[in-house]
Amino acid sequence: MEIGVCVLLAFLLHQVAHVGGQGDGGHEGCVPGFQVKKYQVMYRGPFQKGQRLLQVEFDDCAGNEDVTFGVSDPGFHVDGDLNLVPLRDLPHSEPVLFIRGLSARADDLAQVDIIGTRGRSAETLGDIVGQKLPYRSKRSLLVPNISISENERGPFPKFIGQTHLISTGEPREQIFRMTGPGADQDPKGLFTIDMNSGAVSVSRSVDREATDSYQLEVSTTDYSGNLIEGPQVFRINVIDQNDNRPIFKEPRYTGEVLEGSPTGTTVMTMTAFDADDPNTDNAVLRYNIVKQSPDKPSPNMFYIDAERGDIVTVIAPTLLDRETLPTTTYELEIMAKDMAGSEVGLTGTTTATITITDKNDHAPEFTHPLFEAHVYEGSTGVVVNLTVDDRDDPATAAWRAMYSIISGDPTQSFEIQTNPDNNEGMLSVVKPLNYEASEFLSLLIKVENEDPLVPDVGYGPSSTATVHVRVEDINEGPVFFPDPLIVTRMENIPVGSFVASLNATDPDILEKQSIRYAVLQDPAGWLSVNPVRATVNTSASLDRESPYVYDNKYTAVFIATDNGTPPATGTGTLIIHLEDYNDNAPYVLPSVARVCEDTYDVTVAVVGGWDKDLPPNAAPFKIELGTQPDLDKTWNVTRVNSTHSQIRLLRSLKKDNYQLPLLITDSGVPPLSNNTEVKVQVCICNKNRMHCSSAHSHRARFLVPLAPLLLTLLSRL
C-alpha cells in the first residue's frame, strides 16, 4: 500500500512539473496552469444545479482565451467564470474530484476535496497517504475529459492526456484498455493508450469540422483480460482553429431596385457560411463592400450591414434615375471576413449585380405633330406608321405604347395597332373609304403607356398628333340595287315574256359613265338581257319541275360594266320564284300486284296517285277502271282517300298475268288524265309461298293477307 501511494504522489508531482514546464515564454514570472492546486468544499446536503461551489485559479499566461476544463465527475463542470458548478441536482459526489485545465500553452491538474460527503472512502491524497490499509483494498479509475486542438503538427504520436488509477490496496498487475470510435473502431488507431501507464496519445492531426468530439471508454483488466475497473466514459473534445474561410452560398447574387427608391431601400441580402465552430469568433462574420463598378455618380451608392449582410441604397432618390445614370447595372464585390472582422480573420468574396429597374416617369411623345397619308378609296390596310419617343426601359409596360383615335373617325373606318418591335403605331383602314363621300379626313391621335405614369408626371401636348388622310379616287364598278332582285313568274309563260328590269348605278357620281349589261350565269339558258335598257326576257320556256330549280326558285347572275379607264364591273343576282302550272299528268303506283288463283272478293292492291305539280294541280286524284267492256264484272276500284284507291278481284282467276287498265285524273284547272295499267299476277299459293307466271318471277312470301292491313293504314290518312 505504501509503495502504491508513493507512486501515485510521485506521478502527481510529475504532472505538476510537466505542466509548469510547458510555458512558452509568457509574461515574466507567470507559470502556466493552476495557481492553486488543491481546494476544499464542505458538503452540507445535496448539490443543486448551477450552485457555485468554488472558483479555481488558472492562468495560461496568455489571457486564458482558449482554455477548456474537464472534471473527473461528469456531474460537474467549470463555467466561463472559472466556477465549479453542478450540471444537475446531485445527492452527493465522489470524495475527491480532479479538474484538468488545457490550452495551447498549459495542461494542468487540480484536486478538490469534498469534506463531509456521505460514504466517502478518502477525502484527500494526504488522507490516502496517512491512512492505514483497510481490510479491503479500494480502487478508483480517474478518466478526465481531454481537449485537443485540431490541425496540430507532429511529431506523432503526441501525448494529450493521462488516465489515473487510484488504489488503496495492494498493487496489482493490470493494463489499461481503450475502446470506441477513434480507438478500436473507425477511425481506428487515431487515439492510443499506454497499457501500463494509461497515457493517451493522438497518432495524427484531427479536423473539428469532420468530428468535433470523440467518446471512448477506458477500463483496466488483468493480463488475462478480466475486468478490474471501468469502463469509464472518456471524452476527447476537439478545439476549433480558424482554418475555414467564409464561403458564400451563391457564386453571384442578383438584385433589383426601382429607380427613385428612397434612401435605405433594401436591395438584397448576402449570406456566407463558415464551417468553423459557431460558438467562437472563428465563425463570426462581418460583411464589407470592397468595390463598386462603375463608381459613378458616387463610389458609395450602396451600403451593406456588416452583421446581417443587407445591401441598402445610400444614393439620393433624385440621383437614382435610370435615364441619367451612366449604366443600369452595378456590380459590387462583397467580402465576408470571420473573426468578427478582425485583421487576422479569413475572407471570402462574391459578386452582387444590382439592376436599376424602370418606372414610368417619362410620357411617350410623337416625333412629329403632323403625319400625312394617302389611301385609295375601296382599299384597306396600313396607311401610315406613327413614330414616338419614350425614354423608359424598352420592352417594358412603361415603354410600350397604346394608341387611340380621339376624333375624326365617326364611321370607325380606322384602327391603330402597336408594332411590338419598334413601338410604332400602325394606322390602318378597316372599312373602305368613299372618295365621293369625303376626299379628305383629319384624325387626332393620342398615345399612352400600358403602365400608368407616376403621380408627378403627366401626358403633355406632344402625346397627341394629327394625321391628314387624303382619299384617292378610283374607277368603281357599278352597283346593283336591290341585290338580289326577286320576282315571281308563272312557269311555261311564252318565250320572249318580260321577267324583270335590272338597276345598276355607278358610284363615280362626279363622272358621267354609261353602263352595259350581260348575262353572267344562266344555268338552264332561259333568259336574255337588253345590254342598254337592262330588261330581262325569257328566251326559253320556264319549267318549275326542272332540276335547275330549287325550292321553286331559279337563280341567274348578271354583270354590269362601265366605260371608265380601266372599265369596272359589278354583278347582281336575279331570283325568279316560279308559280306552278298544271302541265304534268298524274300516274299510279305500284304498277304490279299479286293474288292467289281460285280466290275472289279480295283486295288485290291499294294504289296511289302521284303528280309532279303542286296543289291544287295534284290531289285529290280520281282513279277508275278503263273503258274496256266487262271490266267491272271481274274488277272493282273504290276510293280510300284523296290520293289512294283499292282494287278488288270479284271472281277467281287461273294462274296467269293480267293487265288491268286504269284512268287517273288530277284536280287541276283544266284537269289532266293519264291512262295506265297495273300488272296483276295470279299465282299458285301453297305453304305461304306464291308461284307466279313471270319471266322474272321469284320465290316470295305470301303477300295477300297484308292487303287488308295496308288498306286499314291508308284509311287513317
Summary of the structure (lengths in Angstrom):
residues: 717
radius of gyration: 60.9
end to end distance: 140.7
largest distance: 172.0
contacts: 2201
relative contact order: 0.05
helix: 7%
strand: 43%
